[in-house]
Amino acid sequence: RVRLGLATGEPMNEMPLGYDWPRPKERIDRLEEAVMIIRMLWEQDWVTHRGKYYHLREAKLYTKPKRPIPIYMAAFTPEVANLVGKYADGYYTFLGKPIDFYKDTLFPAVKKGASQVGKDFKKMGSAIEMLFSFDEDKDKALASARFWKATLSPAITKHAVYDPREIEENGRKVSDETMEKSWVITTDSQDIIKRAGECFQAGFKQVVFMSSSPNQRKAIGMLGKEVVPHLRQEFAR
């Protein structure tokens, strides 16, 4: 059940610790080198590595995993999706764009990366995180999800904005309409079933539900009683 998730990071988790926030190209290169080092430490006894960003001298990981730990890499651009295909066991993303973007742009990039290193794309894992808020009252469902508006602001990843107060301020500029394009804000479980079904039809093997519903117990119950049985019947292999 354990997976290691890797991505290129975000300023809020890096800059308060004194690190710089590099340009996208450097972050992608760092991710590539890092995942190579991780696998070397898992698979070899004494590792010496002198890379562009990281150096090791006879490093040894004494407690190695007994079984290979699947590495899932998050990707929202074709460049990183290509790295996923080369180095990862699985692909992770979230549902924030039209489903055709994943089917026609990101999946082909993952497949291309896999083919470049002789991997079977069909054996790779894939998961998409679906963000939703459910309640019988649509206004309550929307209000409960507004906390996450800041995650939809380009300032988080495109600019070196790391102060949570500034991030929250940028979030206030995100409209409800913009949020409803990325989130499923609904009073009807059928809306969730429909969006999740689109994800499976696009080729994803798993859908991860992230709920910001006002009543989480009610939302979990709805998933268990209405959504999951329907999806299992239609898409389980």
C-alpha positions in Angstrom: 0.0 0.0 0.0 3.0 2.3 0.2 4.0 4.5 -2.7 6.5 7.3 -3.0 5.1 10.4 -4.6 7.5 12.9 -6.2 7.0 16.1 -8.0 8.9 19.4 -8.8 7.7 21.1 -5.6 6.2 24.5 -4.8 7.6 27.7 -3.3 5.7 27.4 0.0 7.5 24.2 0.9 10.9 25.3 -0.2 11.6 29.0 0.2 10.8 29.3 4.0 13.6 26.8 4.6 16.1 29.1 2.8 16.1 27.4 -0.6 15.9 29.2 -3.9 13.0 28.7 -6.3 14.6 27.7 -9.6 13.1 28.1 -13.0 10.9 25.2 -14.3 13.7 23.6 -16.4 16.0 23.4 -13.4 13.3 21.9 -11.2 12.6 19.3 -13.8 16.3 18.4 -14.0 16.6 18.2 -10.2 13.6 15.8 -10.1 15.2 13.6 -12.8 18.5 13.4 -10.9 16.8 12.9 -7.6 14.7 9.9 -8.7 17.8 8.3 -10.2 19.6 8.7 -6.9 16.7 7.2 -5.0 16.7 4.1 -7.1 20.5 3.7 -6.8 20.2 3.9 -3.0 17.5 1.3 -3.0 19.2 -1.1 -5.4 23.0 -0.7 -4.7 25.1 -1.0 -1.6 27.6 1.8 -1.9 26.7 4.7 -4.1 29.0 7.4 -5.4 27.4 10.0 -7.5 28.6 13.4 -8.8 25.7 15.0 -10.6 24.8 18.5 -11.6 22.9 19.2 -8.4 23.5 16.3 -5.9 26.7 14.5 -4.8 27.1 11.3 -2.9 30.3 9.6 -1.7 30.0 5.9 -0.9 26.5 6.4 0.5 24.7 3.4 1.8 21.1 2.9 2.7 21.2 0.3 5.4 17.5 -0.3 5.6 16.4 -1.1 2.1 12.8 -1.9 1.1 12.2 -5.6 1.0 10.0 -5.1 -2.0 10.3 -2.4 -4.6 8.3 0.7 -3.6 6.3 2.1 -6.5 7.4 5.6 -7.4 4.5 7.8 -8.6 5.4 11.1 -10.2 3.0 14.0 -10.5 2.9 15.7 -13.9 0.8 18.6 -15.2 2.9 19.4 -18.3 4.2 17.2 -21.2 7.8 17.8 -20.2 7.3 16.2 -16.7 5.0 13.6 -18.1 7.8 12.4 -20.3 10.0 12.0 -17.2 7.2 10.0 -15.6 7.3 7.5 -18.5 11.1 7.2 -18.2 11.6 6.9 -14.4 8.3 6.3 -12.5 6.1 3.3 -11.9 3.0 5.4 -12.0 1.6 8.7 -13.0 -0.3 11.0 -10.7 -2.2 14.2 -11.5 -5.4 16.1 -10.6 -8.5 16.8 -12.5 -8.2 20.6 -13.2 -8.5 20.7 -17.0 -10.8 19.2 -19.6 -10.3 15.5 -19.8 -9.1 15.6 -23.4 -6.0 17.4 -22.1 -4.9 14.3 -20.2 -6.0 11.8 -22.9 -4.5 13.7 -25.9 -1.5 15.5 -24.3 -0.2 14.1 -21.0 -0.8 10.3 -21.6 1.0 10.4 -25.0 4.0 12.1 -23.3 4.1 9.4 -20.6 3.9 6.7 -23.2 6.7 8.3 -25.2 8.9 8.5 -22.2 8.3 4.9 -21.4 9.0 3.8 -25.0 12.3 5.6 -24.9 13.6 3.4 -22.1 11.9 0.2 -23.2 9.1 0.2 -20.6 5.6 -1.2 -21.2 3.3 1.8 -20.8 0.3 -0.5 -20.2 1.9 -1.9 -17.0 2.4 1.6 -15.4 0.0 2.8 -12.8 -2.1 6.0 -13.2 -4.2 8.0 -10.8 -6.1 11.2 -11.0 -7.2 13.2 -8.0 -10.8 14.5 -8.3 -11.7 17.4 -6.2 -15.3 17.7 -5.1 -17.7 19.2 -2.5 -21.1 17.6 -1.9 -24.1 18.8 0.0 -27.9 19.0 -0.6 -27.4 22.8 -0.4 -25.2 23.9 -3.4 -24.3 27.2 -1.7 -23.0 25.3 1.3 -21.0 22.9 -0.9 -19.4 25.8 -2.7 -18.6 27.7 0.5 -16.9 24.7 2.0 -14.6 24.4 -1.0 -13.6 28.0 -1.2 -10.7 27.4 1.3 -8.9 25.7 -1.6 -9.2 28.6 -4.1 -5.6 29.6 -3.6 -4.5 26.3 -5.1 -6.0 27.5 -8.4 -4.0 30.7 -8.5 -1.1 30.7 -11.0 0.9 32.6 -8.4 1.6 29.4 -6.5 3.7 27.7 -9.2 4.5 30.2 -11.8 5.8 32.9 -9.4 7.9 32.7 -6.3 5.0 33.3 -3.9 5.7 31.4 -0.7 4.1 33.4 2.1 0.8 31.8 3.1 -0.8 35.2 3.6 0.0 36.2 0.1 -1.1 32.9 -1.2 -4.5 33.4 0.5 -4.8 36.9 -0.9 -4.3 35.5 -4.4 -6.9 32.9 -3.7 -9.5 35.6 -3.0 -9.0 36.7 -6.6 -10.1 33.4 -8.0 -13.8 33.4 -9.0 -16.4 30.9 -8.0 -16.9 30.2 -11.8 -13.2 29.4 -12.1 -13.4 27.0 -9.2 -16.4 25.2 -10.6 -14.4 24.4 -13.7 -11.8 22.4 -11.7 -14.0 21.1 -8.9 -17.2 19.2 -8.9 -19.4 21.3 -6.7 -22.7 19.4 -6.5 -25.8 18.3 -4.8 -26.1 15.1 -6.9 -23.9 12.0 -6.7 -24.5 11.5 -10.5 -22.2 14.4 -11.2 -19.4 12.7 -9.4 -20.1 9.4 -11.1 -20.0 11.1 -14.5 -16.7 12.9 -13.9 -15.0 9.9 -12.4 -16.3 7.8 -15.3 -14.7 10.2 -17.8 -11.4 9.7 -16.0 -11.6 5.9 -16.3 -12.6 6.2 -20.0 -9.6 8.5 -20.6 -7.3 5.7 -19.4 -6.8 6.3 -15.7 -6.6 3.2 -13.6 -7.5 4.9 -10.3 -9.5 7.9 -9.2 -8.6 9.5 -5.9 -11.5 11.4 -4.3 -10.5 14.6 -2.4 -13.5 16.0 -0.6 -14.0 19.4 1.0 -17.6 18.8 1.7 -19.2 20.5 4.7 -20.3 17.2 6.1 -17.5 14.7 5.4 -19.2 11.7 6.9 -22.2 12.4 4.6 -19.9 12.7 1.6 -18.0 9.5 2.5 -21.3 7.7 2.9 -22.5 8.9 -0.5 -19.3 7.7 -2.1 -19.6 4.3 -0.5 -23.3 3.8 -1.2 -23.8 5.4 -4.6 -20.5 6.3 -6.4 -18.1 3.4 -5.8 -20.6 0.6 -6.4 -21.6 2.1 -9.7 -18.0 2.7 -10.8 -16.9 -0.8 -9.7 -19.7 -2.4 -11.7 -18.9 -0.4 -14.9 -15.1 -0.1 -14.8 -13.6 -2.7 -12.5 -11.3 -5.1 -14.4 
